[in-house]
């Protein structure tokens, strides 16, 4: 996202779930990670095993 910072670019809606996006006149001005959302989803990650005979 640093590559498009300061340029006219509209990120897809799915990015708004993980980042607080700041726009100024349709230009990406800045972003901030939503650490609580990212941490919560990382807690949901796990391993599982399939046991068969």
PQR file with spaces between the fields and no chain letter, atoms N, CA, C, O and H, PARSE charges and radii, in Angstrom:
ATOM       1  N    UNK     1       0.819   -1.184    0.000 -0.4000 1.5000
ATOM       2  CA   UNK     1       0.000    0.000    0.000 -0.0000 2.0000
ATOM       3  C    UNK     1       0.866    1.252    0.000  0.5500 1.7000
ATOM       4  O    UNK     1       0.402    2.332   -0.367 -0.5500 1.4000
ATOM       5  N    UNK     2       2.109    1.113    0.407 -0.4000 1.5000
ATOM       6  CA   UNK     2       2.987    2.279    0.377 -0.0000 2.0000
ATOM       7  C    UNK     2       3.221    2.762   -1.056  0.5500 1.7000
ATOM       8  O    UNK     2       3.461    3.948   -1.282 -0.5500 1.4000
ATOM       9  H    UNK     2       2.486    0.236    0.705  0.4000 1.0000
ATOM      10  N    UNK     3       3.151    1.849   -2.014 -0.4000 1.5000
ATOM      11  CA   UNK     3       3.380    2.221   -3.415 -0.0000 2.0000
ATOM      12  C    UNK     3       2.276    3.128   -3.963  0.5500 1.7000
ATOM      13  O    UNK     3       2.530    3.957   -4.837 -0.5500 1.4000
ATOM      14  H    UNK     3       2.956    0.885   -1.830  0.4000 1.0000
ATOM      15  N    UNK     4       1.056    2.972   -3.452 -0.4000 1.5000
ATOM      16  CA   UNK     4      -0.050    3.774   -3.976 -0.0000 2.0000
ATOM      17  C    UNK     4      -0.372    4.972   -3.086  0.5500 1.7000
ATOM      18  O    UNK     4      -1.272    5.751   -3.400 -0.5500 1.4000
ATOM      19  H    UNK     4       0.850    2.299   -2.742  0.4000 1.0000
ATOM      20  N    UNK     5       0.346    5.122   -1.994 -0.4000 1.5000
ATOM      21  CA   UNK     5       0.117    6.240   -1.078 -0.0000 2.0000
ATOM      22  C    UNK     5       0.391    7.554   -1.798  0.5500 1.7000
ATOM      23  O    UNK     5       1.448    7.726   -2.404 -0.5500 1.4000
ATOM      24  H    UNK     5       1.077    4.489   -1.740  0.4000 1.0000
ATOM      25  N    UNK     6      -0.555    8.471   -1.731 -0.4000 1.5000
ATOM      26  CA   UNK     6      -0.420    9.770   -2.380 -0.0000 2.0000
ATOM      27  C    UNK     6      -0.945    9.800   -3.801  0.5500 1.7000
ATOM      28  O    UNK     6      -0.918   10.848   -4.446 -0.5500 1.4000
ATOM      29  H    UNK     6      -1.414    8.331   -1.238  0.4000 1.0000
ATOM      30  N    UNK     7      -1.425    8.660   -4.304 -0.4000 1.5000
ATOM      31  CA   UNK     7      -1.956    8.613   -5.663 -0.0000 2.0000
ATOM      32  C    UNK     7      -3.457    8.411   -5.607  0.5500 1.7000
ATOM      33  O    UNK     7      -3.994    7.948   -4.600 -0.5500 1.4000
ATOM      34  H    UNK     7      -1.447    7.809   -3.780  0.4000 1.0000
ATOM      35  N    UNK     8      -4.124    8.755   -6.678 -0.4000 1.5000
ATOM      36  CA   UNK     8      -5.561    8.508   -6.789 -0.0000 2.0000
ATOM      37  C    UNK     8      -5.773    7.025   -7.000  0.5500 1.7000
ATOM      38  O    UNK     8      -5.444    6.472   -8.050 -0.5500 1.4000
ATOM      39  H    UNK     8      -3.689    9.131   -7.496  0.4000 1.0000
ATOM      40  N    UNK     9      -6.324    6.399   -5.990 -0.4000 1.5000
ATOM      41  CA   UNK     9      -6.547    4.962   -6.063 -0.0000 2.0000
ATOM      42  C    UNK     9      -7.569    4.597   -5.003  0.5500 1.7000
ATOM      43  O    UNK     9      -7.463    5.034   -3.857 -0.5500 1.4000
ATOM      44  H    UNK     9      -6.591    6.848   -5.137  0.4000 1.0000
ATOM      45  N    UNK    10      -8.542    3.812   -5.374 -0.4000 1.5000
ATOM      46  CA   UNK    10      -9.568    3.370   -4.441 -0.0000 2.0000
ATOM      47  C    UNK    10      -9.364    1.883   -4.188  0.5500 1.7000
ATOM      48  O    UNK    10      -9.532    1.060   -5.088 -0.5500 1.4000
ATOM      49  H    UNK    10      -8.628    3.457   -6.305  0.4000 1.0000
ATOM      50  N    UNK    11      -8.998    1.547   -2.948 -0.4000 1.5000
ATOM      51  CA   UNK    11      -8.786    0.148   -2.591 -0.0000 2.0000
ATOM      52  C    UNK    11     -10.123   -0.569   -2.469  0.5500 1.7000
ATOM      53  O    UNK    11     -11.125    0.056   -2.125 -0.5500 1.4000
ATOM      54  H    UNK    11      -8.861    2.216   -2.218  0.4000 1.0000
ATOM      55  N    UNK    12     -10.155   -1.865   -2.745 -0.4000 1.5000
ATOM      56  CA   UNK    12     -11.392   -2.643   -2.574 -0.0000 2.0000
ATOM      57  C    UNK    12     -11.877   -2.615   -1.118  0.5500 1.7000
ATOM      58  O    UNK    12     -11.091   -2.399   -0.196 -0.5500 1.4000
ATOM      59  H    UNK    12      -9.341   -2.373   -3.025  0.4000 1.0000
ATOM      60  N    UNK    13     -13.164   -2.832   -0.933 -0.4000 1.5000
ATOM      61  CA   UNK    13     -13.791   -2.779    0.391 -0.0000 2.0000
ATOM      62  C    UNK    13     -13.162   -3.757    1.379  0.5500 1.7000
ATOM      63  O    UNK    13     -13.154   -3.486    2.580 -0.5500 1.4000
ATOM      64  H    UNK    13     -13.803   -3.007   -1.682  0.4000 1.0000
ATOM      65  N    UNK    14     -12.635   -4.885    0.905 -0.4000 1.5000
ATOM      66  CA   UNK    14     -12.105   -5.891    1.823 -0.0000 2.0000
ATOM      67  C    UNK    14     -10.917   -5.363    2.633  0.5500 1.7000
ATOM      68  O    UNK    14     -10.632   -5.889    3.709 -0.5500 1.4000
ATOM      69  H    UNK    14     -12.642   -5.105   -0.070  0.4000 1.0000
ATOM      70  N    UNK    15     -10.224   -4.342    2.143 -0.4000 1.5000
ATOM      71  CA   UNK    15      -9.116   -3.757    2.882 -0.0000 2.0000
ATOM      72  C    UNK    15      -9.599   -2.969    4.096  0.5500 1.7000
ATOM      73  O    UNK    15      -8.872   -2.848    5.081 -0.5500 1.4000
ATOM      74  H    UNK    15     -10.455   -3.914    1.270  0.4000 1.0000
ATOM      75  N    UNK    16     -10.807   -2.437    4.036 -0.4000 1.5000
ATOM      76  CA   UNK    16     -11.334   -1.639    5.132 -0.0000 2.0000
ATOM      77  C    UNK    16     -11.591   -2.479    6.375  0.5500 1.7000
ATOM      78  O    UNK    16     -11.717   -1.936    7.472 -0.5500 1.4000
ATOM      79  H    UNK    16     -11.398   -2.536    3.235  0.4000 1.0000
ATOM      80  N    UNK    17     -11.670   -3.787    6.220 -0.4000 1.5000
ATOM      81  CA   UNK    17     -11.853   -4.666    7.374 -0.0000 2.0000
ATOM      82  C    UNK    17     -10.579   -4.724    8.220  0.5500 1.7000
ATOM      83  O    UNK    17     -10.655   -4.805    9.446 -0.5500 1.4000
ATOM      84  H    UNK    17     -11.567   -4.229    5.329  0.4000 1.0000
ATOM      85  N    UNK    18      -9.426   -4.682    7.581 -0.4000 1.5000
ATOM      86  CA   UNK    18      -8.142   -4.841    8.270 -0.0000 2.0000
ATOM      87  C    UNK    18      -7.379   -3.537    8.477  0.5500 1.7000
ATOM      88  O    UNK    18      -6.449   -3.495    9.282 -0.5500 1.4000
ATOM      89  H    UNK    18      -9.365   -4.615    6.585  0.4000 1.0000
ATOM      90  N    UNK    19      -7.753   -2.468    7.765 -0.4000 1.5000
ATOM      91  CA   UNK    19      -7.041   -1.200    7.853 -0.0000 2.0000
ATOM      92  C    UNK    19      -8.008   -0.026    7.967  0.5500 1.7000
ATOM      93  O    UNK    19      -9.103   -0.057    7.408 -0.5500 1.4000
ATOM      94  H    UNK    19      -8.509   -2.502    7.111  0.4000 1.0000
ATOM      95  N    UNK    20      -7.597    1.001    8.691 -0.4000 1.5000
ATOM      96  CA   UNK    20      -8.313    2.276    8.697 -0.0000 2.0000
ATOM      97  C    UNK    20      -7.675    3.108    7.599  0.5500 1.7000
ATOM      98  O    UNK    20      -6.530    3.541    7.725 -0.5500 1.4000
ATOM      99  H    UNK    20      -6.707    1.026    9.146  0.4000 1.0000
ATOM     100  N    UNK    21      -8.413    3.329    6.528 -0.4000 1.5000
ATOM     101  CA   UNK    21      -7.890    4.049    5.375 -0.0000 2.0000
ATOM     102  C    UNK    21      -8.295    5.514    5.449  0.5500 1.7000
ATOM     103  O    UNK    21      -9.434    5.835    5.788 -0.5500 1.4000
ATOM     104  H    UNK    21      -9.344    2.977    6.426  0.4000 1.0000
ATOM     105  N    UNK    22      -7.354    6.402    5.128 -0.4000 1.5000
ATOM     106  CA   UNK    22      -7.623    7.828    5.127 -0.0000 2.0000
ATOM     107  C    UNK    22      -7.437    8.345    3.707  0.5500 1.7000
ATOM     108  O    UNK    22      -6.367    8.199    3.116 -0.5500 1.4000
ATOM     109  H    UNK    22      -6.429    6.140    4.852  0.4000 1.0000
ATOM     110  N    UNK    23      -8.488    8.950    3.168 -0.4000 1.5000
ATOM     111  CA   UNK    23      -8.442    9.512    1.819 -0.0000 2.0000
ATOM     112  C    UNK    23      -8.580   11.031    1.891  0.5500 1.7000
ATOM     113  O    UNK    23      -9.244   11.564    2.780 -0.5500 1.4000
ATOM     114  H    UNK    23      -9.357    9.069    3.649  0.4000 1.0000
ATOM     115  N    UNK    24      -7.952   11.710    0.955 -0.4000 1.5000
ATOM     116  CA   UNK    24      -8.105   13.147    0.805 -0.0000 2.0000
ATOM     117  C    UNK    24      -8.227   13.438   -0.691  0.5500 1.7000
ATOM     118  O    UNK    24      -7.272   13.269   -1.449 -0.5500 1.4000
ATOM     119  H    UNK    24      -7.412   11.277    0.232  0.4000 1.0000
ATOM     120  N    UNK    25      -9.393   13.868   -1.093 -0.4000 1.5000
ATOM     121  CA   UNK    25      -9.683   14.143   -2.514 -0.0000 2.0000
ATOM     122  C    UNK    25      -9.335   12.940   -3.387  0.5500 1.7000
ATOM     123  O    UNK    25      -8.604   13.064   -4.370 -0.5500 1.4000
ATOM     124  H    UNK    25     -10.169   14.005   -0.477  0.4000 1.0000
ATOM     125  N    UNK    26      -9.868   11.776   -3.018 -0.4000 1.5000
ATOM     126  CA   UNK    26      -9.708   10.512   -3.753 -0.0000 2.0000
ATOM     127  C    UNK    26      -8.271    9.994   -3.802  0.5500 1.7000
ATOM     128  O    UNK    26      -7.984    9.069   -4.562 -0.5500 1.4000
ATOM     129  H    UNK    26     -10.462   11.675   -2.220  0.4000 1.0000
ATOM     130  N    UNK    27      -7.364   10.567   -3.012 -0.4000 1.5000
ATOM     131  CA   UNK    27      -5.998   10.059   -2.932 -0.0000 2.0000
ATOM     132  C    UNK    27      -5.816    9.392   -1.578  0.5500 1.7000
ATOM     133  O    UNK    27      -6.266    9.900   -0.550 -0.5500 1.4000
ATOM     134  H    UNK    27      -7.598   11.319   -2.395  0.4000 1.0000
ATOM     135  N    UNK    28      -5.148    8.244   -1.598 -0.4000 1.5000
ATOM     136  CA   UNK    28      -4.872    7.543   -0.352 -0.0000 2.0000
ATOM     137  C    UNK    28      -3.863    8.360    0.429  0.5500 1.7000
ATOM     138  O    UNK    28      -2.726    8.533   -0.010 -0.5500 1.4000
ATOM     139  H    UNK    28      -4.783    7.832   -2.433  0.4000 1.0000
ATOM     140  N    UNK    29      -4.268    8.858    1.575 -0.4000 1.5000
ATOM     141  CA   UNK    29      -3.431    9.728    2.390 -0.0000 2.0000
ATOM     142  C    UNK    29      -2.650    8.926    3.424  0.5500 1.7000
ATOM     143  O    UNK    29      -1.490    9.227    3.705 -0.5500 1.4000
ATOM     144  H    UNK    29      -5.192    8.717    1.931  0.4000 1.0000
ATOM     145  N    UNK    30      -3.288    7.905    3.987 -0.4000 1.5000
ATOM     146  CA   UNK    30      -2.624    7.101    4.992 -0.0000 2.0000
ATOM     147  C    UNK    30      -3.453    5.898    5.366  0.5500 1.7000
ATOM     148  O    UNK    30      -4.605    5.763    4.956 -0.5500 1.4000
ATOM     149  H    UNK    30      -4.231    7.660    3.758  0.4000 1.0000
ATOM     150  N    UNK    31      -2.857    5.038    6.142 -0.4000 1.5000
ATOM     151  CA   UNK    31      -3.560    3.856    6.606 -0.0000 2.0000
ATOM     152  C    UNK    31      -2.988    3.441    7.950  0.5500 1.7000
ATOM     153  O    UNK    31      -1.850    3.766    8.288 -0.5500 1.4000
ATOM     154  H    UNK    31      -1.921    5.148    6.475  0.4000 1.0000
ATOM     155  N    UNK    32      -3.796    2.721    8.704 -0.4000 1.5000
ATOM     156  CA   UNK    32      -3.384    2.225   10.002 -0.0000 2.0000
ATOM     157  C    UNK    32      -3.969    0.835   10.180  0.5500 1.7000
ATOM     158  O    UNK    32      -5.151    0.612    9.920 -0.5500 1.4000
ATOM     159  H    UNK    32      -4.721    2.457    8.429  0.4000 1.0000
ATOM     160  N    UNK    33      -3.137   -0.102   10.626 -0.4000 1.5000
ATOM     161  CA   UNK    33      -3.615   -1.469   10.836 -0.0000 2.0000
ATOM     162  C    UNK    33      -4.629   -1.498   11.969  0.5500 1.7000
ATOM     163  O    UNK    33      -4.460   -0.829   12.989 -0.5500 1.4000
ATOM     164  H    UNK    33      -2.176    0.079   10.837  0.4000 1.0000
ATOM     165  N    UNK    34      -5.679   -2.279   11.776 -0.4000 1.5000
ATOM     166  CA   UNK    34      -6.646   -2.513   12.849 -0.0000 2.0000
ATOM     167  C    UNK    34      -6.161   -3.764   13.584  0.5500 1.7000
ATOM     168  O    UNK    34      -6.606   -4.879   13.313 -0.5500 1.4000
ATOM     169  H    UNK    34      -5.816   -2.822   10.948  0.4000 1.0000
ATOM     170  N    UNK    35      -5.238   -3.542   14.520 -0.4000 1.5000
ATOM     171  CA   UNK    35      -4.557   -4.635   15.197 -0.0000 2.0000
ATOM     172  C    UNK    35      -5.510   -5.555   15.935  0.5500 1.7000
ATOM     173  O    UNK    35      -5.266   -6.760   16.002 -0.5500 1.4000
ATOM     174  H    UNK    35      -4.877   -2.635   14.740  0.4000 1.0000
ATOM     175  N    UNK    36      -6.594   -5.018   16.494 -0.4000 1.5000
ATOM     176  CA   UNK    36      -7.544   -5.858   17.220 -0.0000 2.0000
ATOM     177  C    UNK    36      -8.215   -6.866   16.291  0.5500 1.7000
ATOM     178  O    UNK    36      -8.405   -8.022   16.668 -0.5500 1.4000
ATOM     179  H    UNK    36      -6.792   -4.039   16.439  0.4000 1.0000
ATOM     180  N    UNK    37      -8.571   -6.441   15.092 -0.4000 1.5000
ATOM     181  CA   UNK    37      -9.215   -7.336   14.119 -0.0000 2.0000
ATOM     182  C    UNK    37      -8.228   -8.399   13.639  0.5500 1.7000
ATOM     183  O    UNK    37      -8.570   -9.578   13.547 -0.5500 1.4000
ATOM     184  H    UNK    37      -8.416   -5.502   14.786  0.4000 1.0000
ATOM     185  N    UNK    38      -7.016   -7.977   13.337 -0.4000 1.5000
ATOM     186  CA   UNK    38      -5.999   -8.912   12.852 -0.0000 2.0000
ATOM     187  C    UNK    38      -5.666   -9.939   13.930  0.5500 1.7000
ATOM     188  O    UNK    38      -5.564  -11.132   13.646 -0.5500 1.4000
ATOM     189  H    UNK    38      -6.738   -7.019   13.412  0.4000 1.0000
ATOM     190  N    UNK    39      -5.497   -9.473   15.165 -0.4000 1.5000
ATOM     191  CA   UNK    39      -5.181  -10.385   16.263 -0.0000 2.0000
ATOM     192  C    UNK    39      -6.308  -11.382   16.518  0.5500 1.7000
ATOM     193  O    UNK    39      -6.053  -12.560   16.766 -0.5500 1.4000
ATOM     194  H    UNK    39      -5.580   -8.503   15.396  0.4000 1.0000
ATOM     195  N    UNK    40      -7.557  -10.911   16.458 -0.4000 1.5000
ATOM     196  CA   UNK    40      -8.704  -11.796   16.673 -0.0000 2.0000
ATOM     197  C    UNK    40      -8.756  -12.884   15.607  0.5500 1.7000
ATOM     198  O    UNK    40      -9.030  -14.041   15.923 -0.5500 1.4000
ATOM     199  H    UNK    40      -7.765   -9.954   16.256  0.4000 1.0000
ATOM     200  N    UNK    41      -8.501  -12.533   14.357 -0.4000 1.5000
ATOM     201  CA   UNK    41      -8.542  -13.535   13.293 -0.0000 2.0000
ATOM     202  C    UNK    41      -7.359  -14.492   13.366  0.5500 1.7000
ATOM     203  O    UNK    41      -7.484  -15.659   12.994 -0.5500 1.4000
ATOM     204  H    UNK    41      -8.279  -11.592   14.100  0.4000 1.0000
ATOM     205  N    UNK    42      -6.217  -14.014   13.840 -0.4000 1.5000
ATOM     206  CA   UNK    42      -5.087  -14.919   14.029 -0.0000 2.0000
ATOM     207  C    UNK    42      -5.375  -15.930   15.131  0.5500 1.7000
ATOM     208  O    UNK    42      -4.903  -17.065   15.068 -0.5500 1.4000
ATOM     209  H    UNK    42      -6.116  -13.066   14.142  0.4000 1.0000
ATOM     210  N    UNK    43      -6.139  -15.532   16.133 -0.4000 1.5000
ATOM     211  CA   UNK    43      -6.514  -16.456   17.199 -0.0000 2.0000
ATOM     212  C    UNK    43      -7.412  -17.579   16.678  0.5500 1.7000
ATOM     213  O    UNK    43      -7.444  -18.667   17.253 -0.5500 1.4000
ATOM     214  H    UNK    43      -6.522  -14.610   16.184  0.4000 1.0000
ATOM     215  N    UNK    44      -8.134  -17.319   15.602 -0.4000 1.5000
ATOM     216  CA   UNK    44      -9.018  -18.325   15.024 -0.0000 2.0000
ATOM     217  C    UNK    44      -8.268  -19.347   14.169  0.5500 1.7000
ATOM     218  O    UNK    44      -8.809  -20.406   13.849 -0.5500 1.4000
ATOM     219  H    UNK    44      -8.108  -16.435   15.135  0.4000 1.0000
ATOM     220  N    UNK    45      -7.035  -19.035   13.803 -0.4000 1.5000
ATOM     221  CA   UNK    45      -6.227  -19.969   13.007 -0.0000 2.0000
ATOM     222  C    UNK    45      -5.784  -21.125   13.888  0.5500 1.7000
ATOM     223  O    UNK    45      -5.408  -20.935   15.044 -0.5500 1.4000
ATOM     224  H    UNK    45      -6.595  -18.175   14.063  0.4000 1.0000
ATOM     225  N    UNK    46      -5.834  -22.305   13.336 -0.4000 1.5000
ATOM     226  CA   UNK    46      -5.402  -23.472   14.104 -0.0000 2.0000
ATOM     227  C    UNK    46      -5.047  -24.611   13.144  0.5500 1.7000
ATOM     228  O    UNK    46      -5.207  -24.510   11.928 -0.5500 1.4000
ATOM     229  H    UNK    46      -6.140  -22.460   12.397  0.4000 1.0000
ATOM     230  N    UNK    47      -4.568  -25.669   13.733 -0.4000 1.5000
ATOM     231  CA   UNK    47      -4.247  -26.872   12.985 -0.0000 2.0000
ATOM     232  C    UNK    47      -5.305  -27.922   13.259  0.5500 1.7000
ATOM     233  O    UNK    47      -5.954  -27.897   14.304 -0.5500 1.4000
ATOM     234  H    UNK    47      -4.438  -25.751   14.722  0.4000 1.0000
ATOM     235  N    UNK    48      -5.478  -28.828   12.343 -0.4000 1.5000
ATOM     236  CA   UNK    48      -6.387  -29.937   12.584 -0.0000 2.0000
ATOM     237  C    UNK    48      -5.824  -31.163   11.875  0.5500 1.7000
ATOM     238  O    UNK    48      -5.027  -31.060   10.943 -0.5500 1.4000
ATOM     239  H    UNK    48      -4.951  -28.848   11.494  0.4000 1.0000
ATOM     240  N    UNK    49      -6.253  -32.296   12.335 -0.4000 1.5000
ATOM     241  CA   UNK    49      -5.788  -33.558   11.746 -0.0000 2.0000
ATOM     242  C    UNK    49      -6.991  -34.408   11.377  0.5500 1.7000
ATOM     243  O    UNK    49      -8.001  -34.415   12.081 -0.5500 1.4000
ATOM     244  H    UNK    49      -6.900  -32.381   13.092  0.4000 1.0000
ATOM     245  N    UNK    50      -6.877  -35.102   10.301 -0.4000 1.5000
ATOM     246  CA   UNK    50      -7.910  -36.045    9.894 -0.0000 2.0000
ATOM     247  C    UNK    50      -7.355  -37.445   10.149  0.5500 1.7000
ATOM     248  O    UNK    50      -6.340  -37.844    9.579 -0.5500 1.4000
ATOM     249  H    UNK    50      -6.057  -35.097    9.729  0.4000 1.0000
ATOM     250  N    UNK    51      -8.032  -38.160   11.000 -0.4000 1.5000
ATOM     251  CA   UNK    51      -7.603  -39.507   11.360 -0.0000 2.0000
ATOM     252  C    UNK    51      -8.540  -40.484   10.661  0.5500 1.7000
ATOM     253  O    UNK    51      -9.758  -40.442   10.833 -0.5500 1.4000
ATOM     254  H    UNK    51      -8.857  -37.835   11.463  0.4000 1.0000
ATOM     255  N    UNK    52      -7.942  -41.356    9.875 -0.4000 1.5000
ATOM     256  CA   UNK    52      -8.741  -42.359    9.165 -0.0000 2.0000
ATOM     257  C    UNK    52      -8.146  -43.734    9.416  0.5500 1.7000
ATOM     258  O    UNK    52      -7.001  -43.873    9.849 -0.5500 1.4000
ATOM     259  H    UNK    52      -6.952  -41.391    9.735  0.4000 1.0000
ATOM     260  N    UNK    53      -8.933  -44.715    9.141 -0.4000 1.5000
ATOM     261  CA   UNK    53      -8.428  -46.081    9.332 -0.0000 2.0000
ATOM     262  C    UNK    53      -7.989  -46.678    8.010  0.5500 1.7000
ATOM     263  O    UNK    53      -7.535  -47.822    7.970 -0.5500 1.4000
ATOM     264  H    UNK    53      -9.863  -44.602    8.790  0.4000 1.0000
